[in-house]
Amino acid sequence: MSRSLSLAAFGFAAAALVSSAHAADAVRFGTDWFPQAEHGGYYQAVADGTYAKYGLDVTIVPGGPDANNEQLLFDGQLDFYMGSSTGALAANATGKQTVTLAAIFQKDPQVLIANRETGYSSIDQLAGASKYLIGDDGLHTYFAWLQAKFPAFTSDKVAPYNFSTDPFIADKTLIQQGYLTSEPYEIEAKTGTMPLVFLFADAGYATYANTIETMKPWYDANKDVAKRFVEASIIGWYNYLYGDRAAADAAILKANPELTQDRLDTSVKAMKAFGLVNSGDAEMKGIGCINPDRWNQFATTLAEIGVIAKGIDSAAALDTSLVCQGLGKDLVK
């Protein structure tokens, strides 16, 4: 995921491959960043007609540094948002009535990155770095969790991350935040060497990512639309990862021309290698599966480290009735 791109307006509506007796239901889905492989299943479901077959006319609304798709969801301008359990629980803690219906990523792709010369072998060792480049959002979520688990990480070493890898490349003693499928490969392209990569999820950071989130009042009034969107998105993700994704990649590249096919291929390879999508509960019960016990325990963890207030009804922010039923597993090749 490149954070140096210029945001371009993008909308991609599915063809109306539905019964002539019924118009397709229009759906607006907001992503969390510029178009990229990490959004591939949604573009796949548009490009190959899956959404249309489910009676949906879907427009994908990209996010980015100058967009706030989460707020657009709150304001009723989007029907669904690509969020995370951390964001959803934080929103509900402030009175926003959102409900998460599926989690495409079983693992959060956020990582810490170290120069290979350091020889670090585990994430706790990174506390000894000279400086940690961390963005504001990360500082109050995964870095707060990291400090609670590994107290050797100290706030006095934190410096702002400005979404450039140049300082990291120039100073071998730094560590920085990143996205599994982005900064490590950007650093490799610039230096010829893949840095050391440490996934927060593999150290116990149990947030779900790439979730399908909506507002509860809208969901209560549109459960059939929500069911079809979740199911079609799941099929889209299976087809993107295990089928012919050429049309989806073409749509992504058109929407985000600063990407390359090589970057898309690399991202898909990393998503598979690290089990971002099809691992854990999803491997047995299907892409999109959410374990309520994990969800609620993670909410307790967030409350313990002060990210959200204690006593939040985390279960009210979750509905698993549309997932964990094995939909699409037969598409794995």
N, C-alpha and C positions, 0 to 999 in steps of 0.2 A: 504494500500500500504506500504510494508516494504521497507525501504531504507537501510537496513543492509545486503541485499542479494548480492551474487556474481553473476555477469553477466555471463550468459551462452549463447553461440550462439544458435539461434533457427530459423528454417524456417519450415513452414507448408504449403505445396502446396495442393490445392484442386484437387480432382480426375477429370479427363476430361470427365464429363458427358454432353458432347455437341454433336451436330450433327457431324457425320463422315465427312461431307463435309467442316467443318470449325474447325480449331484449336482454342482452348481457348486463349483469350488475356491474356498475362502474366502481372500481376500487382504486384508491390512491395509497401507495405504500412508500414510506420514506426510509431511505437507508441512512447509515451513520457516517458515510464518507463518499468520496468520489467513486464512480463506477470502477469495479475491479473484480478479480476472480473470487474474492471472498463474498461477493454478491451473486456469484455465477448461477446458482440454482434458480433465482428469481428471474434473471434474464433468460435462462433456459426455458422456463415455463411460459414466458412471453413468446420467445422465438419459435418454439416447436409446437405452439398451439395448445399446450396443456391447460393454461388458464382458460382459454376460449372453450375447450371441451368441458370445463367445469362451469361454464356459463358466466365467466368473469371477463370484464374489460379492464385490464390492470394497467395503470400508469405508475412507473417507478420514478420517484422523486429523489434525486441524489442529495446527500448531505455534503458537508465540507466545513472549513473554518468560518465561512461567512453565512452558513445556513444553520438553523436550529430546528431540525425536524421533530425533535422531542416536543418542543413548545408548540409546533404546528399540530401535533397529535393532541396535546392538551386543549388547544383552541378549536378542535373539531375540523381542522383543514386537511388532516390526513386520517385515513381509516385505520392504518396499521403503521407501526414504527419498528425498525430493526434496532432493538435495544440490548440490555443485559439484565441479569437478575440484580446486580448492584444498583443500576439506574432505576429499575422498577421499584425496588424496595425503598430506595431513597425518595422517589416520587410519592409513594404511598405514605411514607413517614411525614410528608408535608401536606397530606390531605388530597393528593391527586388520586382519583379512582381509576388506576390502570389495572389491567389483568394480562398476564403473560400466558400465551396459549401453546407455545412450542419453543424449543431451543435448538437451533440448527447446529451451533457449536457446543459440544460437550466440554470443550476446554477453551478458556479465554486465550487468544493469541498474543496477549501482552507478554513481553520478555524483558529481561535485562541482558545487556550485551557487554562483553569485555574483550579487550584485545587478546589475541591468542598468545602473545608473548608473556602474559601474566601467569599463565599456567593454572588458573583457577579451575577447580573440578566440581564445585558445588556452589549453589546460590548463596549460602551463608558466608562463604569466603570473600564474596564481593564487598562485604562491609569494610574490608581493609583498603579499598580503593581511595585515591586522593580526593575524588569528588564524584558525586552522583548527579547526572543530568536528568531531571525529572520534571515533567509538565505539571501544571497546577491540578488538573483533574486526577492524575495519577498520584500526586502527593497526598490527596485526601481519600484515596481508595486503596489501591494495591500497595502503595508504599507505606501507608498507615498499617496495613495488615503485615507487611514485611517487618516493620519495626516491632510490632507486637510479638511476632514469632521469633525474630532474631534481633534482640536488643542492641547488638553491636552496630547496627545501622543507626547513624546519628544524624539529626536534622541539620547540624552545623555544616555538614559536607554537601548538602543539597544545593544545586544551582539550577536555574531554569533551563529546560530543554527547548530550543527554538526551532526544532524540526529540521535541523541541518546536522549531517553526520561529520562535517568538516572538523569541529573541535575534537571529537572522539578520535578521528584519524590522526590529528596533529599531536595529541597528547596520549601516549600509550597507558598512562596511569588512570585515565577516566573510565567510568562505566556509564552507560546511558540506557534509558528506556527504549523500547522499540516494539514493532509489530512483527511477529514471526516471519511473515511472508514479504516484508518490505525492507526495513533498514539493514538486516544482515546481508541481503543480496545487493543492496545499494553499496554497502561497504566493500563487499567482495568485488563488485564491478570497478570500484575506484582504486582498490589496493591490490587486487589479485589474490587476496587471502580471505577466507570465510572466518569471521570472528567467532568467539565462544558465545553460545546462545543458551540462556537459562529461562525456561518457561515457568512463569509463576504457577500455572496450573499443576505442573509436575511437583511443585513444592508444597501443594495443598491449598492453593487459592481456588476455591470451589465455585466461583461465580460461573453461571452460564452466559454465553455470548451469542450474538447473532440471533436474538430471540424475535419472536413475533408477538408484539405487544399492542394492545388496543385499549380504548377507554371502556370501563365496565358498563356505563349506561348504553353506549352504542352496541356493545356486544350483546347485552340482554335483549336489545331490539332487533338484532341482525345475526342471530346464531347460525342460521343456515348459510349466509354469506361467509361468515367467519370459518365455518367448517370446510366449505369448499376452498377457501383461500389457503387454509393450513394444509389440507390434503394435496392440493395442486402444487403448493410450494415444496412439499416433501418429495413428490414425484419429480419435480424439476431438479431438486438437488441430487437425487439418485441418477437422473439422466445426465446431469452436468459432470458428475464425478466418474460415472461408469459407462456412459454412452457417447454419442456423437455430440460434442459441444461446439462445433464449428460456428453454427449460427449465433449461439449465445456470445461466443468470443467476438464475433464480428460486431455484434450490437454494443458490447462493452467498449471495444476499440473505437467505434464510431462516436460513442458518447464521451470517451476519454482518450483522445488521440495521442496523448503523451505516454500512454502505456505501449508496450510491445507484446507481440505474441509470445516471445521468450519469457517475459515477466509473468504472463498468464500461465504458461506451462509450468514455470518454476513454482508459482503459488499453489497450483493444483497438486503438484508433487509434494510440496511441504504439508499441505492440508491432509493428505493421505498418510505421509510418513509419520507425522506427529499425532495422528488420530484426532484431529480437531472435530470432525463431523461424525464419523462412524466408529465410535469407540464407546466403552462403558455401557450404560443402559441402552444407548442407541444401537449398539452392535447386536443385541439380542431382541430388542423391542421396536427397532425402527428409528430412522433419522427423525429428529425433533423431540424425542422422548425427554421428559423431565421427571426426576425422582423427587417427590414431595419432601421426603425426609432430608435429602441433601439441600433442597431449597430452604427449608425451615432452619436447618442447622447453620447454614451460611448466614441467614438473617440474624441468628443469635450471635454469630461471630462478628458481624458488622456492628451490632449493638454493643458488644463488649469492647470494641476498639473505638467506639464513639463516632462511627460513620453515620449511623442512624440512631434514633432514640430507642430506648428499651421499651418493651411492651407492645410493639407494633404487631398487628395480626398479619403475619407474613402469608398465611394460607389464603387470606382474602385477595391477595394479589396474584393468585395462581389458579388456573383451571387446566387440568391434564386430561380432560375427557376426550380431547380430539387427537391425542397422541399415544404412543406406547402400544399400538395395536398391530405392529408389524407391517404396516402399509409400505409397499415399495421394496421390501427386502429381496424379492425375486429379481430385481433389476441389477443387483450386484454381479459384476462380471470379473 
